[in-house]
Amino acid sequence: MPFGVDEAGKGPALGSMFAAAVHLEDPDALPDGIRDSKRLTPDRREELAAILRTDDRIAIGVAEITPARIDDPGTDMNSLAVEAHATAIDDAIGSVGSAAAAGDRPSGLCDACDTDADRFARRVADACSVEIDVDARHGADDDAPLVGAASIIAKVDRDAHIAALADEYGPTGSGYPGDSTTREFLASYVDEHGSLPPFARESWSTCEDALAAAEQTGLEQF
């Protein structure tokens, strides 16, 4: 019984990172058109995610890593990616633990979040609560449909998370440092509140720069 895992939101300055695992009971269950989420329009991603979530032959697990966890000086993004992948896998395949014990050992593929793909695979397997076989490859979301399916779920959940923040706080952009709307939102929020928004990754240089710029502007007013 195979599974695929991918993450979304590892690099943004705002919001959580999400990982998703998609586990199949039937190898023919994946709908047509599955591919890396970055190659699909938002509407198509949401359409495919809805199909994946409503098919009884498909089990889905999702893990969220919050900005507070990301800012924790006692961890790092590679370790958090391992944690997210393992949590998503456990969520997706937890119900087949007895089958695994009986010899039907789950196996699957992760999109590697470490420069050393084999090391990432070993760490994910060790972090899971059930015994599984894990492989990891760079670019797996682009050439393995099951990992592509996981990338769609993770991206849709990440986008919904950012949309909910925008509904509450105003236009945030994508949350990525290269997004001008995100940078403008941070500058405006810090200027108004004197602090970063509660969903900012405070340890990210983009957020640190927004605070420093506001402090410098305040000093220049005296």
C-alpha positions in Angstrom: 0.0 0.0 0.0 2.0 3.0 -1.2 2.0 6.6 0.0 3.5 9.9 -1.3 4.4 12.9 0.8 5.2 16.6 0.0 5.2 19.9 1.8 4.1 23.5 1.0 5.2 26.7 2.7 8.7 25.9 3.7 10.2 29.3 2.6 7.5 32.0 3.3 8.0 34.7 5.9 4.3 34.4 6.9 2.1 31.6 8.0 2.5 27.9 8.7 4.2 25.1 6.7 2.0 22.2 5.7 2.9 18.6 4.8 0.5 16.1 3.3 0.6 12.3 2.8 -1.6 10.5 0.3 -2.0 6.8 0.9 -3.7 4.5 -1.6 -5.5 1.3 -1.1 -6.1 1.0 -4.8 -3.3 1.9 -7.2 -5.9 3.0 -9.8 -7.6 5.5 -7.4 -5.6 8.6 -8.5 -7.7 10.9 -10.7 -6.4 12.0 -14.1 -4.4 15.2 -14.3 -2.4 14.8 -11.1 1.0 16.6 -11.3 3.1 18.9 -9.2 0.8 21.5 -7.7 3.0 24.3 -9.0 2.0 23.3 -12.6 -1.7 23.6 -11.9 -4.0 26.6 -11.6 -5.5 27.3 -8.1 -8.9 26.2 -9.4 -7.6 22.9 -10.8 -5.7 22.2 -7.5 -8.9 22.7 -5.5 -10.9 20.5 -7.9 -8.4 17.7 -7.6 -8.0 18.1 -3.9 -11.8 17.7 -3.5 -11.7 14.5 -5.6 -8.8 13.1 -3.5 -10.5 13.9 -0.2 -13.8 12.3 -1.1 -12.5 9.0 -2.5 -12.8 6.2 0.0 -9.9 4.4 -1.5 -7.5 7.3 -0.6 -6.4 8.1 2.9 -4.9 11.6 3.5 -2.9 12.9 6.4 -1.9 16.6 6.9 0.5 18.2 9.4 0.9 21.9 10.2 4.1 23.4 11.5 3.3 26.8 13.0 5.5 30.0 12.9 6.1 29.5 16.6 7.6 26.1 16.0 9.6 27.5 13.1 11.0 30.3 15.2 12.1 27.9 18.0 15.9 28.2 18.2 16.1 24.6 19.3 15.1 23.3 15.9 15.7 23.8 12.2 13.7 23.6 9.0 15.1 20.3 7.9 14.1 18.7 11.3 10.7 20.4 11.1 10.2 19.0 7.6 11.0 15.5 8.9 8.5 16.0 11.7 5.9 17.3 9.3 6.3 14.4 6.8 6.3 11.8 9.6 3.2 13.3 11.2 1.4 13.4 7.9 2.3 9.7 7.2 1.2 8.6 10.6 -2.1 10.4 10.1 -2.7 8.8 6.7 -1.6 5.2 7.5 -2.4 5.0 11.2 -5.4 2.9 10.5 -3.3 0.2 8.7 -1.0 -0.3 11.6 -2.3 -3.9 12.2 -1.9 -4.7 8.5 1.7 -3.5 8.7 2.3 -5.7 11.7 0.9 -8.6 9.7 3.5 -8.1 7.0 1.8 -5.7 4.7 4.4 -3.0 5.4 3.6 0.4 4.0 6.1 2.0 1.7 6.3 5.3 0.0 8.1 8.3 -1.4 8.8 11.7 0.0 9.9 14.8 -1.8 13.3 15.3 -0.2 13.6 18.4 1.9 17.3 17.9 2.6 20.3 18.1 0.3 20.9 14.4 1.2 17.8 12.6 0.1 18.7 9.3 1.6 19.3 10.9 5.0 16.0 12.6 4.8 14.3 9.3 4.1 16.0 7.6 7.0 15.0 10.4 9.4 11.4 10.4 8.3 11.2 6.6 8.7 12.7 6.8 12.2 10.2 9.6 13.2 7.1 7.6 12.2 5.2 5.7 14.8 4.8 2.6 12.6 7.4 0.7 10.8 7.5 1.7 7.1 9.9 1.8 4.2 10.6 5.4 3.0 12.4 6.6 -0.1 13.0 10.2 -0.8 14.0 12.0 -4.0 14.5 15.6 -5.1 11.8 16.7 -7.5 9.6 13.7 -6.7 6.5 16.0 -6.8 7.2 16.5 -10.5 7.7 12.9 -11.6 5.8 10.7 -9.1 2.0 11.1 -9.3 1.4 10.1 -5.8 3.8 12.7 -4.5 2.2 15.2 -6.9 -1.2 14.4 -5.2 0.3 15.1 -1.8 1.7 18.4 -3.1 -1.8 19.4 -4.2 -3.3 18.7 -0.8 -0.5 20.5 1.0 -0.7 23.5 -1.3 -4.5 23.8 -1.1 -4.3 23.7 2.7 -1.5 26.3 2.8 -3.4 28.6 0.4 -6.6 28.2 2.5 -4.5 29.1 5.6 -3.2 32.3 3.9 -6.6 33.2 2.6 -8.0 33.0 6.2 -5.2 35.3 7.4 -6.0 37.8 4.6 -9.6 37.8 5.6 -8.7 38.8 9.1 -5.7 41.1 8.5 -6.1 42.4 5.0 -4.0 41.5 1.9 -1.0 39.6 2.9 0.1 38.3 -0.5 1.5 34.8 -0.7 3.7 35.3 2.4 6.9 34.7 0.4 9.8 37.2 0.8 9.8 38.0 -2.9 6.1 39.0 -3.0 5.8 42.9 -2.9 2.3 42.6 -1.4 3.8 40.6 1.5 6.6 43.1 2.1 4.1 46.0 1.9 1.8 44.3 4.4 4.6 43.7 6.8 5.8 47.3 6.6 2.3 48.6 7.1 1.5 46.3 10.0 4.7 47.0 11.9 4.3 50.8 11.3 0.8 50.6 12.8 1.3 48.2 15.6 5.0 48.5 16.4 5.4 44.7 16.2 5.2 41.8 13.8 1.8 40.1 13.1 1.3 37.0 15.2 1.6 34.7 12.2 5.0 36.1 11.1 8.1 34.0 11.2 10.1 36.4 13.4 13.4 34.7 12.8 13.1 35.2 9.0 15.3 38.1 7.7 12.3 39.6 5.9 10.5 40.1 9.2 13.6 41.2 11.0 14.2 43.8 8.2 10.6 45.1 8.5 11.1 45.7 12.3 14.5 47.3 11.8 13.1 49.6 9.1 10.3 50.7 11.4 12.7 51.3 14.3 14.9 53.4 12.0 12.0 55.5 10.8 11.0 56.1 14.4 14.5 57.3 15.3 14.6 59.6 12.4 11.4 61.3 13.6 13.2 62.6 16.7 
